[in-house]
Amino acid sequence: MDSELRSLKRSYNTLCFPNQFPIEILSRIFIFCAAQATQQFDSDDGRSFSWVKVAHVCNHWREVALHCPELWSHLLFSNAELAETMLLRSKNAPLSFNLENCGHWLMDVLNTIVSQSHRLRSVEIFGDISSTILTDLTSPTPLLEKLVLEDSCSREIGRIPDNFLGASAPLLKCLKIEDLAIPTYAFLSQFPSLTDLEISETIPSDRETPLRMEGLLEMLQQLPSLESLTLSNCVPQRHGRHLFRAPNCMPRPS
């Protein structure tokens, strides 16, 4: 009796007007709903996942949602299990995420995500950035457009590796690094597509090889597309003092 009732309900649902939409259009509507929720709330806020209610309306909508990888590709972190589930359901879709509180309880799943460098499109990590995460960021990232790394919690300063992003991120437009050690300024010249660069509170990875003004200027010459540059307490020192103390924003002349 129950199975017959479920079958009857499904037959009735197929006649409803919304279910007459092509699957592609219904998928786009779901993606739009998800985008609204993720823009309104932080990725570790359970409300950012409120859009999943659309998958609970009926069996047809659930099937459409489950078979739409893009819907699950903006990863959320209210708990590690949710992040793992979304990663699985996103299949091979390009990945985006904004992690405001990078705690140790998320490290395993975060390392798994970051290790899939070929899928990363937009990555923003704030908090305790472990050396493991930075080590995973040494493979080419052919789809990466935005990368923000702000390490404000670690007891030890994380170090950007020499082979950062495998020296291959052809689509990278925005790069922001804060409270991390960098090898030299030269590594930034490997990303000529950059339009927005922000470096704050950084130190050299090797104390014996200080950051030099010449290296900074040479790096800037290799970034022809740069439109916005922000440097804060990272300009090479001279006679024990910073050449510039306040952030210097230099928009590209129009």
DRENFIKE-316246 format. One record per residue: residue in three letters; x, y, z of N, C-alpha, C in turn. Coordinates in steps of 0.001 Angstrom, whole numbers. Example, Ala and Ser with C-alpha at 12.3 -4.5 7.8 and 13.67 -1.06 7.14 Angstrom:
# DRENFIKE-316246
[node Ala; [13190; -5690; 7800]; [12300; -4500; 7800]; [13200; -3300; 7800]] [node Ser; [12850; -2250; 7080]; [13670; -1060; 7140]; [12900; 30; 7870]] 
//
This chain:
# DRENFIKE-316246
[node Met; [826; -1203; 0]; [0; 0; 0]; [865; 1260; 0]] [node Asp; [1908; 1258; 858]; [2798; 2417; 937]; [3514; 2648; -386]] [node Ser; [3976; 1564; -1002]; [4690; 1707; -2271]; [3765; 2236; -3359]] [node Glu; [2516; 1794; -3334]; [1555; 2275; -4321]; [1259; 3759; -4118]] [node Leu; [1194; 4170; -2859]; [939; 5574; -2551]; [2104; 6447; -3005]] [node Arg; [3334; 5967; -2763]; [4514; 6716; -3207]; [4535; 6830; -4727]] [node Ser; [4191; 5736; -5395]; [4161; 5753; -6860]; [3123; 6734; -7377]] [node Leu; [1985; 6796; -6696]; [925; 7724; -7091]; [1377; 9170; -6907]] [node Lys; [2063; 9440; -5799]; [2558; 10792; -5541]; [3582; 11208; -6590]] [node Arg; [4442; 10289; -6965]; [5449; 10603; -7982]; [4792; 10898; -9325]] [node Ser; [3784; 10125; -9645]; [3069; 10368; -10901]; [2396; 11731; -10881]] [node Tyr; [1849; 12081; -9730]; [1191; 13383; -9589]; [2214; 14511; -9708]] [node Asn; [3388; 14324; -9085]; [4424; 15362; -9110]; [4937; 15627; -10519]] [node Thr; [4968; 14592; -11337]; [5464; 14790; -12706]; [4549; 15691; -13517]] [node Leu; [3305; 15844; -13071]; [2350; 16693; -13781]; [2389; 18143; -13306]] [node Cys; [3103; 18392; -12190]; [3191; 19758; -11658]; [3978; 20640; -12626]] [node Phe; [3585; 21907; -12702]; [4210; 22818; -13662]; [5728; 22924; -13489]] [node Pro; [6258; 23119; -12255]; [7725; 23240; -12119]; [8479; 22026; -12638]] [node Asn; [7852; 20864; -12550]; [8532; 19651; -13001]; [8487; 19470; -14511]] [node Gln; [7840; 20406; -15186]; [7848; 20398; -16644]; [9063; 21143; -17196]] [node Phe; [9772; 21860; -16294]; [10975; 22571; -16724]; [12025; 21570; -17194]] [node Pro; [12800; 21917; -18207]; [13960; 21092; -18560]; [14906; 20984; -17366]] [node Ile; [15540; 19853; -17239]; [16444; 19632; -16107]; [17525; 20704; -16042]] [node Glu; [18008; 21170; -17199]; [19061; 22187; -17223]; [18593; 23485; -16569]] [node Ile; [17340; 23877; -16830]; [16806; 25112; -16241]; [16592; 24940; -14743]] [node Leu; [16050; 23802; -14344]; [15837; 23542; -12922]; [17169; 23532; -12173]] [node Ser; [18198; 22977; -12793]; [19530; 22963; -12179]; [20055; 24376; -11984]] [node Arg; [19866; 25246; -12989]; [20328; 26629; -12867]; [19595; 27362; -11753]] [node Ile; [18314; 27074; -11578]; [17548; 27687; -10488]; [18120; 27251; -9140]] [node Phe; [18433; 25968; -9011]; [19016; 25465; -7767]; [20367; 26127; -7497]] [node Ile; [21183; 26259; -8534]; [22507; 26879; -8388]; [22369; 28330; -7949]] [node Phe; [21381; 29030; -8487]; [21129; 30415; -8096]; [20727; 30491; -6624]] [node Cys; [19871; 29585; -6172]; [19467; 29550; -4762]; [20671; 29302; -3854]] [node Ala; [21530; 28372; -4265]; [22721; 28063; -3471]; [23660; 29259; -3400]] [node Ala; [23824; 29965; -4518]; [24711; 31130; -4550]; [24224; 32217; -3605]] [node Gln; [22915; 32427; -3540]; [22367; 33435; -2634]; [22682; 33099; -1185]] [node Ala; [22509; 31835; -812]; [22751; 31422; 570]; [24222; 31524; 941]] [node Thr; [25108; 31102; 45]; [26537; 31120; 355]; [27103; 32536; 386]] [node Gln; [26485; 33456; -335]; [26920; 34850; -284]; [26451; 35536; 992]] [node Gln; [25346; 35075; 1529]; [24757; 35715; 2703]; [25395; 35258; 4006]] [node Phe; [25865; 34003; 4057]; [26396; 33449; 5295]; [27800; 32883; 5073]] [node Asp; [28596; 32827; 6173]; [29929; 32240; 6108]; [29825; 30748; 5811]] [node Ser; [30900; 30200; 5263]; [30877; 28798; 4847]; [30773; 27833; 6022]] [node Asp; [31142; 28285; 7249]; [31022; 27413; 8414]; [29734; 27675; 9189]] [node Asp; [28859; 28502; 8639]; [27550; 28790; 9224]; [26541; 27822; 8608]] [node Gly; [25841; 27070; 9447]; [24897; 26084; 8947]; [23852; 26658; 8011]] [node Arg; [23544; 27948; 8166]; [22533; 28567; 7309]; [22988; 28673; 5859]] [node Ser; [24284; 28596; 5624]; [24777; 28659; 4246]; [24359; 27431; 3445]] [node Phe; [23926; 26392; 4156]; [23490; 25158; 3495]; [21966; 25064; 3425]] [node Ser; [21279; 26170; 3740]; [19815; 26153; 3761]; [19219; 25865; 2389]] [node Trp; [19999; 26129; 1339]; [19497; 25882; -16]; [19176; 24419; -278]] [node Val; [19722; 23521; 548]; [19515; 22090; 314]; [18037; 21716; 429]] [node Lys; [17236; 22607; 1005]; [15799; 22326; 1136]; [15139; 22102; -221]] [node Val; [15703; 22686; -1266]; [15093; 22488; -2590]; [15153; 21023; -3002]] [node Ala; [16145; 20300; -2472]; [16280; 18883; -2818]; [15315; 18007; -2033]] [node His; [14602; 18612; -1074]; [13682; 17841; -241]; [12227; 18021; -655]] [node Val; [12001; 18791; -1709]; [10625; 19073; -2126]; [9944; 17829; -2681]] [node Cys; [10629; 17142; -3551]; [10061; 15923; -4137]; [11197; 15068; -4675]] [node Asn; [10875; 13850; -5061]; [11896; 12918; -5539]; [12579; 13427; -6801]] [node His; [11813; 14046; -7690]; [12386; 14558; -8942]; [13412; 15650; -8664]] [node Trp; [13064; 16583; -7786]; [13999; 17666; -7468]; [15244; 17117; -6787]] [node Arg; [15069; 16113; -5966]; [16224; 15495; -5307]; [17165; 14887; -6338]] [node Glu; [16608; 14183; -7306]; [17431; 13558; -8334]; [18164; 14607; -9171]] [node Val; [17470; 15690; -9489]; [18111; 16765; -10256]; [19273; 17355; -9460]] [node Ala; [19046; 17607; -8164]; [20088; 18195; -7315]; [21291; 17265; -7178]] [node Leu; [21036; 15988; -6968]; [22125; 15033; -6766]; [22957; 14830; -8022]] [node His; [22376; 15077; -9178]; [23095; 14869; -10438]; [23546; 16181; -11071]] [node Cys; [23697; 17201; -10235]; [24196; 18502; -10703]; [25496; 18824; -9961]] [node Pro; [26655; 18396; -10474]; [27927; 18599; -9773]; [28209; 20056; -9418]] [node Glu; [27849; 20977; -10302]; [28132; 22388; -10040]; [27427; 22882; -8782]] [node Leu; [26269; 22316; -8468]; [25508; 22717; -7289]; [26289; 22458; -6009]] [node Trp; [27145; 21450; -6023]; [27888; 21048; -4828]; [29334; 21543; -4845]] [node Ser; [29705; 22289; -5861]; [31118; 22636; -6054]; [31589; 23826; -5228]] [node His; [30649; 24618; -4663]; [31040; 25684; -3733]; [30984; 25074; -2335]] [node Leu; [32125; 24609; -1853]; [32187; 23780; -652]; [31890; 24573; 611]] [node Leu; [31198; 23907; 1547]; [30840; 24509; 2831]; [31458; 23696; 3958]] [node Phe; [31653; 24345; 5125]; [32437; 23720; 6188]; [31784; 23822; 7558]] [node Ser; [30463; 23755; 7632]; [29829; 23764; 8951]; [30216; 22513; 9734]] [node Asn; [30598; 21461; 9014]; [31208; 20284; 9634]; [31987; 19528; 8563]] [node Ala; [32911; 18703; 8997]; [33793; 18004; 8058]; [33020; 17038; 7166]] [node Glu; [31996; 16398; 7723]; [31214; 15436; 6937]; [30514; 16117; 5769]] [node Leu; [29991; 17328; 6007]; [29326; 18062; 4930]; [30314; 18385; 3819]] [node Ala; [31505; 18848; 4197]; [32521; 19182; 3194]; [32895; 17954; 2367]] [node Glu; [33039; 16814; 3026]; [33382; 15579; 2318]; [32264; 15161; 1362]] [node Thr; [31011; 15299; 1818]; [29870; 14928; 975]; [29789; 15817; -259]] [node Met; [29978; 17120; -57]; [29912; 18047; -1181]; [31046; 17783; -2163]] [node Leu; [32225; 17481; -1644]; [33360; 17174; -2515]; [33052; 15951; -3373]] [node Leu; [32453; 14940; -2773]; [32110; 13719; -3501]; [31063; 13995; -4580]] [node Arg; [30039; 14753; -4229]; [28946; 15013; -5173]; [29330; 16016; -6260]] [node Ser; [30356; 16788; -6012]; [30790; 17749; -7034]; [31499; 17072; -8200]] [node Lys; [31837; 15790; -8018]; [32491; 15000; -9062]; [33745; 15710; -9583]] [node Asn; [33764; 16144; -10843]; [34953; 16793; -11400]; [34749; 18279; -11662]] [node Ala; [33710; 18857; -11076]; [33434; 20280; -11288]; [34514; 21136; -10629]] [node Pro; [34826; 22314; -11181]; [35780; 23232; -10552]; [35320; 23608; -9146]] [node Leu; [36261; 23701; -8210]; [35938; 23914; -6802]; [36194; 25347; -6356]] [node Ser; [35300; 25835; -5499]; [35470; 27145; -4870]; [35122; 27007; -3396]] [node Phe; [35838; 27730; -2552]; [35456; 27761; -1139]; [36105; 28943; -433]] [node Asn; [35445; 29355; 639]; [35910; 30438; 1498]; [35839; 29929; 2922]] [node Leu; [36980; 29612; 3502]; [37031; 29032; 4843]; [37507; 30088; 5833]] [node Glu; [36583; 30587; 6656]; [36891; 31680; 7572]; [37651; 31220; 8811]] [node Asn; [37377; 30014; 9278]; [38012; 29513; 10497]; [38634; 28153; 10219]] [node Cys; [39886; 28198; 9858]; [40587; 26969; 9481]; [41091; 26261; 10740]] [node Gly; [40251; 25406; 11326]; [40617; 24696; 12543]; [41205; 23330; 12254]] [node His; [41835; 22732; 13277]; [42490; 21431; 13097]; [41492; 20334; 12738]] [node Trp; [40252; 20468; 13184]; [39253; 19435; 12927]; [38870; 19344; 11451]] [node Leu; [39278; 20346; 10669]; [38975; 20341; 9241]; [40188; 19990; 8382]] [node Met; [41331; 19777; 9009]; [42571; 19640; 8254]; [42561; 18465; 7281]] [node Asp; [42029; 17328; 7704]; [42058; 16155; 6829]; [41288; 16401; 5538]] [node Val; [40051; 16885; 5675]; [39251; 17115; 4472]; [39811; 18278; 3665]] [node Leu; [40361; 19287; 4351]; [40934; 20424; 3634]; [42150; 20000; 2825]] [node Asn; [42980; 19152; 3398]; [44140; 18654; 2660]; [43706; 17857; 1434]] [node Thr; [42629; 17087; 1577]; [42108; 16325; 440]; [41635; 17254; -666]] [node Ile; [40945; 18323; -272]; [40429; 19286; -1252]; [41572; 19982; -1974]] [node Val; [42514; 20511; -1208]; [43613; 21277; -1788]; [44497; 20401; -2665]] [node Ser; [44583; 19119; -2340]; [45416; 18219; -3149]; [44857; 18035; -4558]] [node Gln; [43578; 18356; -4758]; [42983; 18270; -6098]; [43182; 19604; -6817]] [node Ser; [44434; 19952; -6986]; [44802; 21275; -7498]; [44244; 21555; -8887]] [node His; [44064; 20524; -9691]; [43579; 20716; -11056]; [42127; 21177; -11098]] [node Arg; [41425; 21113; -9954]; [40013; 21497; -9903]; [39789; 22839; -9221]] [node Leu; [40791; 23383; -8574]; [40613; 24596; -7773]; [40373; 25810; -8663]] [node Arg; [39322; 26566; -8350]; [39015; 27794; -9091]; [39163; 29030; -8203]] [node Ser; [38606; 28976; -7006]; [38696; 30101; -6075]; [38899; 29546; -4675]] [node Val; [40001; 29940; -4029]; [40360; 29415; -2713]; [40668; 30572; -1774]] [node Glu; [39961; 30616; -639]; [40210; 31623; 385]; [40282; 30911; 1729]] [node Ile; [41448; 30972; 2369]; [41658; 30293; 3645]; [42160; 31309; 4666]] [node Phe; [41470; 31377; 5800]; [41836; 32288; 6876]; [41984; 31477; 8161]] [node Gly; [43012; 31781; 8941]; [43166; 31081; 10211]; [44479; 30343; 10291]] [node Asp; [44421; 29121; 10789]; [45619; 28310; 11014]; [45947; 27523; 9748]] [node Ile; [46856; 28058; 8963]; [47227; 27399; 7709]; [48437; 26508; 7962]] [node Ser; [48221; 25208; 7924]; [49289; 24268; 8248]; [50286; 24151; 7105]] [node Ser; [51459; 23638; 7447]; [52495; 23429; 6432]; [52051; 22392; 5406]] [node Thr; [51173; 21467; 5824]; [50679; 20443; 4902]; [49885; 21069; 3776]] [node Ile; [49049; 22048; 4112]; [48254; 22726; 3089]; [49170; 23427; 2103]] [node Leu; [50175; 24131; 2615]; [51096; 24848; 1738]; [51883; 23879; 862]] [node Thr; [52230; 22725; 1412]; [52937; 21717; 629]; [52065; 21199; -508]] [node Asp; [50766; 21068; -246]; [49844; 20607; -1288]; [49675; 21640; -2394]] [node Leu; [50004; 22891; -2104]; [49877; 23947; -3110]; [51149; 24064; -3949]] [node Thr; [51649; 22928; -4382]; [52863; 22923; -5203]; [52634; 22249; -6555]] [node Ser; [51387; 21990; -6873]; [51049; 21391; -8169]; [50387; 22434; -9055]] [node Pro; [50483; 22284; -10368]; [49845; 23245; -11272]; [48352; 23382; -10993]] [node Thr; [47859; 24607; -11122]; [46442; 24898; -10887]; [45882; 25575; -12139]] [node Pro; [45538; 24807; -13155]; [45154; 25377; -14451]; [43872; 26196; -14435]] [node Leu; [43012; 26006; -13411]; [41735; 26716; -13364]; [41697; 27824; -12316]] [node Leu; [42725; 27918; -11489]; [42694; 28840; -10349]; [42662; 30297; -10789]] [node Glu; [41667; 31039; -10274]; [41509; 32451; -10592]; [41757; 33349; -9388]] [node Lys; [41505; 32819; -8184]; [41663; 33631; -6973]; [42229; 32776; -5857]] [node Leu; [43227; 33328; -5151]; [43822; 32629; -4012]; [44103; 33628; -2899]] [node Val; [43519; 33379; -1733]; [43730; 34219; -554]; [44209; 33324; 583]] [node Leu; [45367; 33635; 1147]; [45931; 32893; 2271]; [46271; 33879; 3381]] [node Glu; [45551; 33809; 4498]; [45808; 34682; 5642]; [45972; 33809; 6879]] [node Asp; [47207; 33705; 7340]; [47517; 32853; 8487]; [47624; 33728; 9731]] [node Ser; [46538; 33828; 10477]; [46508; 34723; 11634]; [46547; 33987; 12965]] [node Cys; [46623; 32644; 12931]; [46497; 31879; 14174]; [47666; 30952; 14470]] [node Ser; [48460; 30619; 13496]; [49498; 29605; 13695]; [50559; 30063; 14688]] [node Arg; [51052; 29111; 15467]; [52147; 29410; 16385]; [53446; 29607; 15618]] [node Glu; [53585; 28870; 14535]; [54756; 29013; 13687]; [54340; 29598; 12345]] [node Ile; [55166; 30473; 11819]; [54843; 31115; 10547]; [54957; 30102; 9415]] [node Gly; [53892; 29984; 8646]; [53914; 29087; 7500]; [54802; 29635; 6397]] [node Arg; [55337; 28749; 5592]; [56276; 29156; 4545]; [55734; 28793; 3160]] [node Ile; [55662; 29791; 2306]; [55283; 29543; 919]; [56411; 28751; 257]] [node Pro; [56133; 27591; -325]; [57199; 26779; -930]; [57759; 27420; -2197]] [node Asp; [58984; 27046; -2534]; [59642; 27596; -3725]; [58858; 27283; -4997]] [node Asn; [58302; 26082; -5078]; [57554; 25676; -6278]; [56055; 25913; -6088]] [node Phe; [55722; 27060; -5571]; [54340; 27432; -5269]; [53452; 27313; -6508]] [node Leu; [52350; 26565; -6376]; [51392; 26328; -7465]; [52053; 25701; -8693]] [node Gly; [53170; 25031; -8461]; [53862; 24396; -9572]; [54305; 25383; -10628]] [node Ala; [54409; 26661; -10224]; [54788; 27748; -11149]; [53868; 27790; -12366]] [node Ser; [52650; 27279; -12200]; [51719; 27239; -13330]; [50297; 27499; -12849]] [node Ala; [49872; 28747; -12993]; [48494; 29143; -12688]; [48096; 30186; -13725]] [node Pro; [47869; 29770; -14963]; [47703; 30702; -16080]; [46500; 31625; -15981]] [node Leu; [45508; 31271; -15150]; [44302; 32094; -15039]; [44252; 32912; -13752]] [node Leu; [45300; 32842; -12940]; [45293; 33507; -11636]; [45254; 35025; -11785]] [node Lys; [44185; 35629; -11274]; [44005; 37078; -11352]; [44242; 37761; -10010]] [node Cys; [43818; 37109; -8940]; [43870; 37729; -7611]; [44667; 36853; -6657]] [node Leu; [45688; 37436; -6027]; [46510; 36720; -5057]; [46736; 37607; -3842]] [node Lys; [46376; 37079; -2658]; [46571; 37809; -1408]; [47245; 36885; -405]] [node Ile; [48370; 37341; 131]; [49138; 36556; 1099]; [49397; 37418; 2326]] [node Glu; [49074; 36893; 3504]; [49268; 37655; 4740]; [49797; 36743; 5840]] [node Asp; [50783; 37248; 6584]; [51362; 36534; 7725]; [51958; 35187; 7336]] [node Leu; [52598; 35148; 6187]; [53302; 33953; 5745]; [54694; 34346; 5266]] [node Ala; [55624; 33413; 5356]; [56979; 33660; 4873]; [57056; 33315; 3393]] [node Ile; [57719; 34171; 2628]; [57852; 33932; 1187]; [59327; 33760; 837]] [node Pro; [59637; 32947; -180]; [61043; 32697; -527]; [61738; 33951; -1044]] [node Thr; [61220; 34530; -2099]; [61697; 35794; -2671]; [60501; 36417; -3381]] [node Tyr; [60670; 37648; -3833]; [59600; 38246; -4627]; [59547; 37637; -6025]] [node Ala; [60639; 37036; -6438]; [60725; 36525; -7806]; [59655; 35482; -8106]] [node Phe; [59231; 34720; -7092]; [58267; 33652; -7370]; [56939; 34214; -7873]] [node Leu; [56650; 35465; -7558]; [55391; 36072; -7997]; [55385; 36367; -9492]] [node Ser; [56563; 36544; -10070]; [56641; 36846; -11503]; [56237; 35652; -12365]] [node Gln; [56032; 34499; -11728]; [55593; 33312; -12465]; [54102; 33357; -12796]] [node Phe; [53424; 34412; -12321]; [51985; 34520; -12531]; [51665; 35840; -13224]] [node Pro; [52036; 35970; -14505]; [51894; 37238; -15228]; [50453; 37674; -15458]] [node Ser; [49490; 36797; -15214]; [48084; 37162; -15423]; [47497; 37924; -14238]] [node Leu; [48272; 38107; -13163]; [47772; 38785; -11963]; [47310; 40206; -12267]] [node Thr; [46129; 40547; -11758]; [45631; 41925; -11841]; [45512; 42545; -10459]] [node Asp; [45419; 41713; -9422]; [45238; 42196; -8051]; [46191; 41429; -7144]] [node Leu; [47160; 42139; -6568]; [48170; 41508; -5716]; [48239; 42236; -4380]] [node Glu; [48169; 41464; -3302]; [48257; 42037; -1952]; [49181; 41173; -1102]] [node Ile; [50235; 41781; -601]; [51204; 41091; 251]; [51295; 41860; 1565]] [node Ser; [51041; 41169; 2694]; [51008; 41850; 3989]; [51726; 41026; 5053]] [node Glu; [52470; 41719; 5898]; [53085; 41124; 7087]; [53891; 39873; 6757]] [node Thr; [54673; 39926; 5691]; [55464; 38763; 5298]; [56927; 38939; 5688]] [node Ile; [57627; 37821; 5801]; [59058; 37813; 6079]; [59700; 36838; 5101]] [node Pro; [61031; 36904; 4926]; [61689; 35934; 4039]; [61705; 34540; 4650]] [node Ser; [61549; 33527; 3822]; [61606; 32146; 4304]; [62977; 31829; 4880]] [node Asp; [64007; 32374; 4251]; [65386; 32149; 4677]; [65936; 33446; 5250]] [node Arg; [66224; 33433; 6537]; [66731; 34640; 7194]; [68047; 35110; 6584]] [node Glu; [68767; 34168; 5974]; [70048; 34511; 5372]; [69873; 35151; 3999]] [node Thr; [68653; 35090; 3462]; [68380; 35680; 2148]; [67239; 36680; 2289]] [node Pro; [67546; 37890; 2715]; [66492; 38879; 2948]; [65802; 39306; 1657]] [node Leu; [64583; 39762; 1800]; [63851; 40313; 658]; [64489; 41635; 261]] [node Arg; [64688; 41854; -1023]; [65391; 43045; -1497]; [64494; 43898; -2381]] [node Met; [64733; 45204; -2310]; [63957; 46136; -3111]; [64125; 45852; -4600]] [node Glu; [65346; 45485; -5004]; [65579; 45183; -6413]; [64686; 44038; -6878]] [node Gly; [64550; 43027; -6007]; [63706; 41889; -6345]; [62247; 42283; -6478]] [node Leu; [61808; 43195; -5616]; [60430; 43673; -5682]; [60165; 44398; -6995]] [node Leu; [61078; 45288; -7370]; [60898; 46058; -8601]; [60968; 45167; -9840]] [node Glu; [61881; 44206; -9824]; [61981; 43283; -10954]; [60707; 42453; -11087]] [node Met; [60152; 42044; -9949]; [58917; 41269; -9972]; [57779; 42077; -10580]] [node Leu; [57675; 43347; -10203]; [56595; 44192; -10713]; [56700; 44384; -12223]] [node Gln; [57915; 44412; -12724]; [58104; 44557; -14166]; [57601; 43336; -14933]] [node Gln; [57505; 42203; -14249]; [57069; 40966; -14895]; [55561; 40749; -14797]] [node Leu; [54842; 41733; -14250]; [53391; 41606; -14097]; [52701; 42703; -14900]] [node Pro; [52641; 42568; -16212]; [52116; 43630; -17075]; [50625; 43888; -16915]] [node Ser; [49892; 42935; -16365]; [48437; 43090; -16242]; [48008; 43626; -14882]] [node Leu; [48977; 43888; -14010]; [48653; 44304; -12645]; [47895; 45631; -12628]] [node Glu; [46764; 45649; -11921]; [45939; 46842; -11810]; [45920; 47402; -10395]] [node Ser; [46058; 46523; -9407]; [46013; 46962; -8012]; [47095; 46244; -7218]] [node Leu; [47899; 47015; -6499]; [48990; 46465; -5692]; [48905; 47030; -4284]] [node Thr; [48880; 46148; -3295]; [48875; 46563; -1893]; [50034; 45886; -1176]] [node Leu; [50910; 46692; -585]; [52045; 46191; 185]; [51940; 46744; 1597]] [node Ser; [51960; 45868; 2583]; [51833; 46306; 3970]; [52863; 45587; 4838]] [node Asn; [53833; 46359; 5356]; [54883; 45807; 6208]; [55565; 44590; 5590]] [node Cys; [55885; 44732; 4328]; [56589; 43644; 3657]; [57647; 44192; 2710]] [node Val; [57763; 45517; 2650]; [58752; 46134; 1777]; [60135; 45924; 2380]] [node Pro; [61137; 45595; 1579]; [62485; 45346; 2096]; [62991; 46473; 2985]] [node Gln; [63776; 46076; 3991]; [64280; 47033; 4961]; [65591; 47661; 4511]] [node Arg; [65824; 48853; 5021]; [67102; 49526; 4815]; [67488; 50189; 6129]] [node His; [68675; 49878; 6612]; [69160; 50428; 7875]; [68193; 50140; 9014]] [node Gly; [67612; 48909; 8992]; [66771; 48505; 10110]; [65377; 49068; 10093]] [node Arg; [65023; 49827; 9069]; [63676; 50382; 9009]; [63017; 50022; 7690]] [node His; [61699; 49944; 7738]; [60977; 49732; 6502]; [61038; 50998; 5661]] [node Leu; [61161; 50826; 4370]; [61140; 51983; 3489]; [59777; 52644; 3500]] [node Phe; [58728; 51826; 3685]; [57371; 52344; 3758]; [56671; 51627; 4901]] [node Arg; [56011; 52376; 5756]; [55320; 51764; 6871]; [53846; 51525; 6582]] [node Ala; [53203; 52463; 5936]; [51773; 52338; 5665]; [51557; 51547; 4383]] [node Pro; [50393; 50902; 4265]; [50086; 50196; 3017]; [50118; 51148; 1835]] [node Asn; [50668; 50673; 724]; [50759; 51491; -477]; [49953; 50839; -1584]] [node Cys; [48852; 51461; -1961]; [48002; 50951; -3029]; [48304; 51731; -4294]] [node Met; [48672; 51042; -5339]; [49033; 51710; -6574]; [48159; 51190; -7705]] [node Pro; [47000; 51812; -7931]; [46156; 51369; -9039]; [46823; 51626; -10372]] [node Arg; [46560; 50756; -11306]; [47148; 50899; -12633]; [46530; 52107; -13334]] [node Pro; [47352; 52991; -13926]; [46807; 54154; -14631]; [45907; 53721; -15779]] [node Ser; [44817; 54445; -15968]; [43890; 54115; -17048]; [44369; 54713; -18360]] 
//
